[in-house]
């Protein structure tokens, strides 16, 4: 581990050598100078973790040196040393930006403890800044891969919305990248230095969601053994991403509406009203307009959330982006898995380009990750792709964008057709139909009810029977 570097500015030679020798013995890298002017010169082009500056020195005293240090190295922690340990001296030093001060004669144990605390603090601050810089780079607009006109339009809207304080509703099918857009909005906003807190409204049971969002007091309900800070408090000053907002219960919708209107809320079990400064970014794959008609979603909450609406197109409607995304994910997962995969074969790429992606970008990403992991050479082939991509299907058989169905819908239709065929072949005798399908008669009755298959008894015409849905 690299040694922490200390700069000492002390005009008394014995004191300077004592401090220098002690700190070197404790494992620090130390540079010691005799006055403030030399300290400023050493700081030019050199990095130090902490500066120890004597208050009274010739040429340039500690207070004036501190002012110059603040201009040159505004983040450098400075500890003032003084034999004049008056309140006025301490106040003057702190006003000019000193982190702390020590009185002479210096207690070496106290000095060591202070330096350890200062270095831990500055290391943490530095790491936080690096992490924030990495997050901002990771979620920058340049990290969102697109080239299609539809996504150009979306990202143009994101760029205009991000600097504002307005509530945003992101809409789109599952897997289209709604969370990625929420990240981009937050990290391009004035709130980027504050937290982005994320809550999946669908993943948390309804009984726990209010506590998750608003927090609770000790004893608010069975099992509440201590106070809990909610997500709105945690996100204060930053942004709160509410994913799958369409899954909120009616009671939670009312409380969310109040926060959006008044910027205030109460923890469960408390009468104390708390204020919060949070930008809400919501997302849903549901049709909220239909939910309003069915009285499943509050209309007033909808209008509060839908100030700016960003509609993400499904991948099948932005097919120009598929080649770009393939190459992006190929490099990403090759690097992550330490593989030297250079390309995808023409046949494999053709399959990937033709596939309709009912799971959108998330499905494409999973396919590429799988292929990278399974690939034994430097080029991904059709052998590395799952079977359902390799089935011989024309583009029309995959289905046009308007008529494509999700996988559960497609499987349901196949099952329903098989039941109808079996019933027809066995003249409506459910026992025989179930046997031919390889299922129990009870299971057959359940599935007939599920698919609303109603069977009419034969008419007088030579055993004719009819079935209807």
Phi, psi and omega in degrees: 000137182292138181290142173290141187253125185245135173254127178246129173240105185214123185281336179280117187300313183298316180295320181297314181292324177299310180296318181297314181294318180297314184290325176295320179297329180276002173099011178269154169269125190233138168236129184239135180230167189264349181201174184293326181296316178294326178299316179297319180297320180293328182288338181288110178084003180237150180255134174229150177275324181212146173242129174256114188241128176287141184290320184245111181219155176287165178069298179219107184289174186299320183293315178291323177297321179298319179298319179291322178297320180298325178288319185279315182226080187298337182263358183288123176290129181241129175248125182270136177248133182208144173272351181256070188282056178269163177298321181298319180297314181297314181298316180299319180294315182293324178297327181276356174112010176292142179284322181197180177214156177234143178262146177273150357293141185289127172278112188295324177294320178295320178298314182298316180297318179296316181297320179298316179294318181296316182292320176300317181295313182291326177296317179296316178299316181296317179295321178298319179294320178296319179297317179297320178297320179294319178297316180296322178291319182296321184257014177294159181302329182292345180272354177265117188272122178196165177202354182281152178301324181295318179285331173301317180295317179299312184290331174296320178293318178301317181297325180283327184280324189309314183290349183276178177256005190289148174290140184235136175246118180259125185239146179164163179295163176300136177088005182275349177104033182295320179293324178297320178293320177299318177300314181299318180297312183296311187284353173255009183256168176295349180268007188298336179282344179261169187288151167252109183259135185242136178226128174265108183294337181274337186273345184254130178304146184305324182292339182256345188296319180298318177297321179298317184281315191253348182082174178209161176267159175302131179083006182296331178202169180301126181097352178277084186275351179203165177293142177233129177280129181277174184294327179295322176291318181298326184270006185307127182088346182244220183233150176239120179262113179258099181276146181055053181298336181292350180266003180294141176287159180304319181296318179291327177301320180297315182292323178295320178301319180297318179296317181295328181279313190248353183060035180215156183201174176231141172291153176299133180084010181229147174261000181281126179271126182251146177261149177214143177246091186228136171266123181267126171243115183251158179214150177202151171257357183275159174273098185292330178297319177292322179296325177294317180298326180272005179060035176261344181221136183290133180292321181293324176292320178304314182289332175291321181281326189270038178295308172237123180250128178246116183258115180271124180287148174294160185298329180294342178261003176223053187295340177298338182277345186300312179300321179295318180292322177302310182294323180296310182291328178299313178294318182301309185278338171294316178294316182296325182263009178053049178244151180254065179269120189264337188197178175237136182298159182301318181294315181294319179296322178298317177298317181294327181284331183274336186296141186278347177054070174298335177269006174063210188298324180300320180293318178299316179299316180296322179296316181291319179300315179300315182296320180296316181295319184278339184296131181263344181245212181254358179228128177286131179242180179297336179294338182269358181258152180293160188300320187295342175279336186268356177296139182286102179223140175278170180299324180292326179289329175297331180105142176287158182307324184287335187251002181296143178244159175286164182301314178301321180295318181296315180295322179299319180295320179298315181296317180298315179298322181293321179294315179299320181294317181295318178297320179295316182296327184254024174053035175083003178283108189293326180299312181290322179297317179296319180297319180292331179276348180079026179231167179283160178297324179297317179296322179297316180298321178298316182289327176297320178292319181300317183264009176056047178268113179252129185250125179265141178296158182300148175275182181288349183276090169039054172070022177292141175224160178223149176231141177222158182272000000 
